[in-house]
Amino acid sequence: MRDYHISKHNSFYAVGLSYKKADAEVRGKFSLDVPAIDHILGKAKEIGVDGLLAISTCNRTELYGFAQHPYQLIKLLCDETNGTVEEFQEVAYVYKNHDAISHMFKVGTGLDSQILGDFEIISQIKQGFYRSKKQDMANPFLERLCNSVIQASKRIKNETELSSGATSVAFASVKYILDNVDDISKKNILLFGTGKIGRNTCENLVKHSNNSHITLINRTREKAEDIAGKFQLTVKDYGDLQTEIRKADILVVATGAQLPTVSKALIYPKKPLLILDLSVPKNVSDDVKELDNVTLVHLDELSQITDETLAKRKEYVPKAEAIIEKVKKDFLKWLETRKFAPVINALKDKLNTMKAEEIDFQTKKIEGFDQIQAEIISDRIIQKITKQFANHLKSNEVDTDDSLELIQKVFQLELHSK
């Protein structure tokens, strides 16, 4: 497999960690919010990293970018987070060039998700690219790659049933409640945090539990009211959190804080309480487990719930992989073309210079020389010659690098662009 470079001295890397080897606590140490992503992009620009994309979700944190060595990217991540390089190396993965491209396709299409076919990640890639573009860190390679991954994701959604059925962290949490709590319709449910997972959980709770005793609390009350309005639910102020936890039979925590938002001190220990923590890093303190009446379940345990839906989804993996291969092939074809475009353009320039010199010479030498016809014929010959070279370079049997070097030597070409 050839290496795919966009610049002579840098390779394309994907460095990161995910739920596969890193538990929620470790992932929490390396999670990035928007200001942190912007800061990494700024630092990367300063040290000469040529293009960078960062994504951070509850299941993974990854950097995709061009560097002389992957450690440049690893250091950028570790400097900006609470994790150390040593901790990162214990659970990390590093992919280079073609493998890094393949990894992004797998991630962006839900094949690498904690719950197979979970397409939430594609919006993170879109947002990551938007941030890179804003910071002037999105080169044509990254733009084309992200667009190709988005295209593959859309096709898989439309042409397979990889994302069919209700399976997500939000659904898994509701499924856990339905499977483990009797008389769910009579229980008091408190949802703390109304970000994306909180909203989806709320929707699934209303849909599947037939329960109207759901109360929402969010630091920003307006956000909770927006969601509550849709489903006629109760909203309470952030200051009422302790009181509402006392009343609750089930507490769902979906806040996005870097430190725990629910501790042992907030909980009334005399009454049974089921707590689901859907946050990364964990937003419920581990000391809560010391209370006898409390059951605490974290997102990682919920994500292991496999049901018929997941089994059905697995059937569509080969079809999804075939779509990825097709889209990826088109991307790599574009990349190869991009790789030899400067040489073909320089060749065209050289032939045009030869043409201009020859026409000028013949105009002076031959009386009544038809310059216009000579131009037309010469241009057609130049087009045919450059097309012949381009087709040669596109061929799979050809070593592109050797051929490019030979063409440059034979025609003594000067390249003006990367």
VENGI-V120487 format. One record per residue. RES is the residue in one letter. SS is DSSP state (hx for helix, st for strand, lp for the rest). OMEGA is omega in radians with two decimals (none if undefined). NEAR is the number of other C-alpha atoms within 12 Angstrom. Layout:
<<RES | SS | OMEGA | NEAR> <RES | SS | OMEGA | NEAR>>
This chain:
<<M | lp | -3.13 | 10> <R | lp | 3.00 | 18> <D | lp | -3.14 | 25> <Y | lp | -3.12 | 32> <H | lp | 2.96 | 31> <I | lp | 3.02 | 33> <S | lp | -2.95 | 26> <K | lp | -2.97 | 17> <H | lp | -3.08 | 17> <N | lp | 3.02 | 23> <S | st | 3.13 | 33> <F | st | -3.10 | 42> <Y | st | 2.89 | 42> <A | st | 3.06 | 40> <V | st | -3.13 | 42> <G | st | 3.07 | 47> <L | st | -3.12 | 39> <S | st | -3.14 | 36> <Y | lp | -3.05 | 32> <K | lp | -3.12 | 23> <K | lp | -3.07 | 22> <A | lp | 3.10 | 30> <D | lp | -3.04 | 28> <A | hx | -3.10 | 33> <E | hx | 3.14 | 32> <V | hx | 3.12 | 32> <R | hx | 3.12 | 37> <G | hx | -3.13 | 34> <K | hx | -3.07 | 32> <F | lp | -3.10 | 46> <S | lp | -3.08 | 42> <L | lp | 2.97 | 39> <D | lp | -3.05 | 30> <V | hx | 3.12 | 21> <P | hx | 3.14 | 16> <A | hx | 3.10 | 26> <I | hx | 3.13 | 36> <D | hx | -3.13 | 31> <H | hx | 3.10 | 25> <I | hx | -3.13 | 40> <L | hx | 3.12 | 40> <G | hx | -3.14 | 28> <K | hx | -3.12 | 25> <A | hx | 3.13 | 35> <K | hx | -3.12 | 27> <E | hx | -3.07 | 17> <I | lp | 3.02 | 19> <G | lp | 3.04 | 21> <V | lp | -3.03 | 35> <D | lp | 3.14 | 36> <G | lp | -3.12 | 42> <L | st | 3.09 | 50> <L | st | 3.13 | 49> <A | st | 3.01 | 50> <I | st | 3.12 | 45> <S | st | 3.11 | 37> <T | lp | 3.13 | 38> <C | lp | -3.08 | 46> <N | lp | -3.06 | 42> <R | st | 2.93 | 39> <T | st | -3.08 | 46> <E | st | 2.97 | 45> <L | st | 3.05 | 50> <Y | st | -3.13 | 53> <G | st | -3.12 | 51> <F | st | -3.14 | 41> <A | st | 3.07 | 34> <Q | lp | -3.12 | 23> <H | lp | -3.09 | 22> <P | hx | -3.12 | 30> <Y | hx | 3.10 | 27> <Q | hx | -3.13 | 34> <L | hx | -3.14 | 41> <I | hx | -3.13 | 37> <K | hx | 3.10 | 27> <L | hx | -3.12 | 40> <L | hx | -3.07 | 44> <C | hx | 3.11 | 31> <D | hx | -3.04 | 24> <E | hx | -3.07 | 28> <T | lp | -3.12 | 29> <N | lp | -3.11 | 24> <G | lp | 3.12 | 29> <T | lp | 3.10 | 22> <V | hx | -3.13 | 24> <E | hx | 3.13 | 15> <E | hx | -3.12 | 24> <F | hx | -3.07 | 36> <Q | hx | 3.13 | 24> <E | hx | -3.03 | 18> <V | hx | -2.95 | 26> <A | lp | 2.94 | 34> <Y | st | 3.09 | 29> <V | st | 3.07 | 31> <Y | st | -3.07 | 27> <K | st | 3.04 | 30> <N | lp | -3.04 | 33> <H | hx | 3.14 | 26> <D | hx | 3.12 | 24> <A | hx | 3.09 | 32> <I | hx | -3.13 | 40> <S | hx | -3.13 | 34> <H | hx | -3.13 | 32> <M | hx | 3.08 | 45> <F | hx | -3.11 | 41> <K | hx | -3.14 | 35> <V | hx | -3.03 | 42> <G | hx | -3.12 | 41> <T | lp | 3.06 | 43> <G | lp | -3.14 | 41> <L | lp | -3.13 | 36> <D | lp | -3.08 | 28> <S | lp | 3.13 | 34> <Q | lp | 2.99 | 33> <I | lp | -3.04 | 41> <L | lp | 3.08 | 39> <G | lp | 3.10 | 40> <D | lp | -2.99 | 37> <F | lp | 3.13 | 34> <E | hx | -3.01 | 35> <I | hx | -3.06 | 36> <I | hx | 3.11 | 35> <S | hx | 3.08 | 26> <Q | hx | 3.11 | 32> <I | hx | 3.10 | 39> <K | hx | 3.14 | 29> <Q | hx | 3.12 | 25> <G | hx | 3.14 | 38> <F | hx | 3.12 | 38> <Y | hx | 3.14 | 28> <R | hx | 3.13 | 30> <S | hx | -3.12 | 36> <K | hx | -3.13 | 24> <K | hx | -3.11 | 19> <Q | lp | 3.13 | 26> <D | lp | 3.13 | 24> <M | lp | 3.14 | 35> <A | lp | 3.12 | 31> <N | lp | -3.10 | 28> <P | hx | 3.12 | 23> <F | hx | -3.12 | 34> <L | hx | -3.13 | 39> <E | hx | -3.13 | 29> <R | hx | -3.14 | 24> <L | hx | 3.13 | 39> <C | hx | 3.13 | 40> <N | hx | 3.12 | 27> <S | hx | 3.12 | 36> <V | hx | 3.10 | 40> <I | hx | 3.13 | 35> <Q | hx | 3.12 | 27> <A | hx | 3.14 | 39> <S | hx | 3.12 | 40> <K | hx | -3.12 | 28> <R | hx | 3.13 | 25> <I | hx | 3.11 | 37> <K | hx | -3.06 | 29> <N | hx | -2.98 | 16> <E | hx | 3.10 | 21> <T | lp | 3.08 | 26> <E | lp | -3.12 | 29> <L | lp | -3.12 | 36> <S | lp | -3.12 | 35> <S | lp | 3.13 | 26> <G | lp | -3.09 | 20> <A | lp | 3.06 | 32> <T | lp | 3.09 | 36> <S | lp | 3.09 | 40> <V | hx | -3.13 | 42> <A | hx | -3.13 | 40> <F | hx | 3.14 | 36> <A | hx | 3.14 | 38> <S | hx | 3.14 | 47> <V | hx | 3.11 | 42> <K | hx | 3.12 | 29> <Y | hx | 3.14 | 36> <I | hx | -3.10 | 34> <L | hx | -3.11 | 24> <D | hx | -2.98 | 16> <N | hx | -3.10 | 15> <V | lp | 3.09 | 24> <D | lp | 3.09 | 14> <D | lp | -3.07 | 15> <I | hx | -3.08 | 26> <S | hx | -3.12 | 22> <K | hx | -3.05 | 17> <K | lp | 3.04 | 27> <N | lp | -3.12 | 31> <I | st | 3.09 | 41> <L | st | 3.09 | 43> <L | st | -3.13 | 50> <F | st | -3.10 | 49> <G | lp | -3.07 | 42> <T | lp | 2.99 | 36> <G | lp | -3.05 | 28> <K | hx | -3.12 | 26> <I | hx | 3.10 | 34> <G | hx | 3.14 | 38> <R | hx | -3.12 | 34> <N | hx | 3.12 | 29> <T | hx | -3.13 | 42> <C | hx | -3.13 | 46> <E | hx | 3.13 | 31> <N | hx | 3.12 | 29> <L | hx | -3.12 | 38> <V | hx | -3.06 | 30> <K | hx | -2.97 | 19> <H | hx | -3.02 | 24> <S | hx | -3.11 | 30> <N | lp | -3.04 | 21> <N | lp | 3.12 | 26> <S | lp | 3.14 | 25> <H | lp | -3.12 | 29> <I | st | 3.12 | 40> <T | st | 3.13 | 42> <L | st | 3.01 | 47> <I | st | 3.07 | 42> <N | lp | 3.12 | 36> <R | lp | 3.06 | 26> <T | lp | -3.03 | 20> <R | hx | -3.08 | 22> <E | hx | -3.13 | 19> <K | hx | 3.12 | 25> <A | hx | -3.11 | 34> <E | hx | 3.10 | 25> <D | hx | -3.10 | 21> <I | hx | -3.12 | 31> <A | hx | -3.13 | 29> <G | hx | -3.14 | 17> <K | hx | -2.99 | 15> <F | hx | -3.08 | 25> <Q | lp | 3.14 | 20> <L | lp | -3.12 | 27> <T | st | 3.05 | 27> <V | st | 3.08 | 34> <K | st | 3.13 | 29> <D | lp | 3.10 | 23> <Y | hx | 3.13 | 24> <G | hx | -3.13 | 17> <D | hx | -3.01 | 21> <L | hx | -3.08 | 31> <Q | hx | 3.13 | 24> <T | hx | -3.09 | 19> <E | hx | 3.09 | 31> <I | hx | 3.11 | 39> <R | hx | -3.11 | 25> <K | hx | -2.95 | 26> <A | lp | 2.97 | 31> <D | lp | -3.14 | 36> <I | st | 3.09 | 43> <L | st | 3.08 | 46> <V | st | -3.11 | 48> <V | st | -3.13 | 46> <A | lp | -3.14 | 42> <T | lp | -3.08 | 35> <G | lp | -3.07 | 31> <A | lp | 3.10 | 27> <Q | lp | 3.13 | 24> <L | lp | -3.12 | 21> <P | lp | 3.12 | 26> <T | lp | 3.12 | 32> <V | st | -3.13 | 32> <S | lp | -3.13 | 28> <K | hx | -3.08 | 25> <A | hx | -3.09 | 20> <L | hx | -2.95 | 24> <I | lp | 3.09 | 36> <Y | lp | -2.94 | 24> <P | lp | -3.03 | 24> <K | lp | -2.98 | 13> <K | lp | 3.13 | 18> <P | lp | -3.14 | 24> <L | st | 3.03 | 33> <L | st | 3.11 | 36> <I | st | 3.03 | 43> <L | st | 3.13 | 43> <D | st | -3.09 | 45> <L | lp | -3.03 | 47> <S | lp | 2.97 | 44> <V | lp | -0.03 | 40> <P | lp | -3.13 | 39> <K | lp | 3.12 | 36> <N | lp | 3.03 | 36> <V | st | -3.11 | 40> <S | lp | 3.12 | 29> <D | hx | -3.11 | 24> <D | hx | 3.10 | 19> <V | hx | -3.13 | 29> <K | hx | -3.13 | 22> <E | hx | -3.13 | 16> <L | lp | -3.04 | 24> <D | lp | -3.03 | 18> <N | lp | -3.04 | 20> <V | st | 3.00 | 30> <T | st | -3.13 | 29> <L | st | 3.13 | 37> <V | st | 3.14 | 33> <H | st | -3.13 | 35> <L | hx | -3.12 | 39> <D | hx | 3.12 | 33> <E | hx | -3.12 | 22> <L | hx | -3.07 | 30> <S | lp | 3.12 | 34> <Q | lp | 3.13 | 24> <I | lp | 3.07 | 26> <T | lp | -3.11 | 24> <D | lp | -3.13 | 22> <E | hx | -3.12 | 14> <T | hx | -3.12 | 25> <L | hx | 3.13 | 30> <A | hx | 3.14 | 21> <K | hx | -3.12 | 21> <R | hx | -3.09 | 30> <K | hx | 3.14 | 25> <E | lp | -3.05 | 20> <Y | lp | -3.12 | 26> <V | hx | -3.13 | 28> <P | hx | 3.14 | 17> <K | hx | 3.12 | 23> <A | hx | -3.14 | 34> <E | hx | 3.12 | 29> <A | hx | 3.10 | 20> <I | hx | 3.13 | 30> <I | hx | -3.11 | 37> <E | hx | -3.12 | 24> <K | hx | -3.10 | 22> <V | hx | -3.13 | 32> <K | hx | 3.12 | 33> <K | hx | 3.11 | 22> <D | hx | 3.13 | 21> <F | hx | -3.11 | 31> <L | hx | 3.08 | 31> <K | hx | 3.10 | 23> <W | hx | -3.09 | 22> <L | hx | 3.10 | 30> <E | hx | 3.14 | 32> <T | hx | -3.14 | 26> <R | hx | -3.10 | 27> <K | hx | -3.09 | 29> <F | hx | 3.14 | 36> <A | hx | -3.13 | 28> <P | hx | -3.13 | 24> <V | hx | 3.13 | 36> <I | hx | 3.12 | 37> <N | hx | 3.12 | 29> <A | hx | 3.09 | 26> <L | hx | 3.11 | 34> <K | hx | 3.12 | 33> <D | hx | -3.11 | 24> <K | hx | 3.14 | 25> <L | hx | 3.10 | 26> <N | hx | 3.08 | 23> <T | hx | 3.10 | 19> <M | hx | -3.13 | 19> <K | hx | -3.09 | 25> <A | hx | 3.14 | 21> <E | hx | -3.10 | 16> <E | hx | 3.13 | 20> <I | hx | 3.12 | 25> <D | hx | 3.14 | 19> <F | hx | -3.09 | 15> <Q | hx | 3.12 | 18> <T | hx | -3.13 | 20> <K | hx | -3.02 | 14> <K | hx | -3.03 | 12> <I | lp | 3.12 | 13> <E | lp | 3.13 | 10> <G | lp | 3.13 | 11> <F | lp | -3.10 | 17> <D | lp | -3.08 | 17> <Q | hx | -3.08 | 21> <I | hx | 3.14 | 15> <Q | hx | 3.13 | 14> <A | hx | 3.09 | 19> <E | hx | -3.09 | 23> <I | hx | -3.11 | 15> <I | hx | -3.12 | 16> <S | hx | -3.12 | 24> <D | hx | 3.14 | 23> <R | hx | 3.12 | 18> <I | hx | 3.13 | 18> <I | hx | 3.14 | 26> <Q | hx | -3.13 | 21> <K | hx | -3.13 | 16> <I | hx | -3.11 | 20> <T | hx | 3.12 | 27> <K | hx | 3.13 | 19> <Q | hx | 3.10 | 17> <F | hx | -3.13 | 28> <A | hx | 3.13 | 29> <N | hx | 3.10 | 22> <H | hx | -3.10 | 23> <L | hx | -3.14 | 30> <K | hx | -3.05 | 27> <S | lp | -3.12 | 16> <N | lp | -3.09 | 14> <E | lp | -3.01 | 10> <V | lp | 2.98 | 17> <D | lp | -3.01 | 19> <T | hx | -3.07 | 28> <D | hx | 3.13 | 21> <D | hx | -3.13 | 14> <S | hx | 3.13 | 23> <L | hx | -3.14 | 31> <E | hx | -3.13 | 20> <L | hx | 3.14 | 18> <I | hx | 3.14 | 29> <Q | hx | -3.13 | 24> <K | hx | -3.07 | 16> <V | hx | -3.07 | 14> <F | hx | -3.13 | 21> <Q | lp | -3.02 | 17> <L | lp | 3.00 | 24> <E | lp | -3.14 | 21> <L | lp | -3.10 | 23> <H | lp | 3.14 | 13> <S | lp | -3.11 | 17> <K | lp | none | 17>>
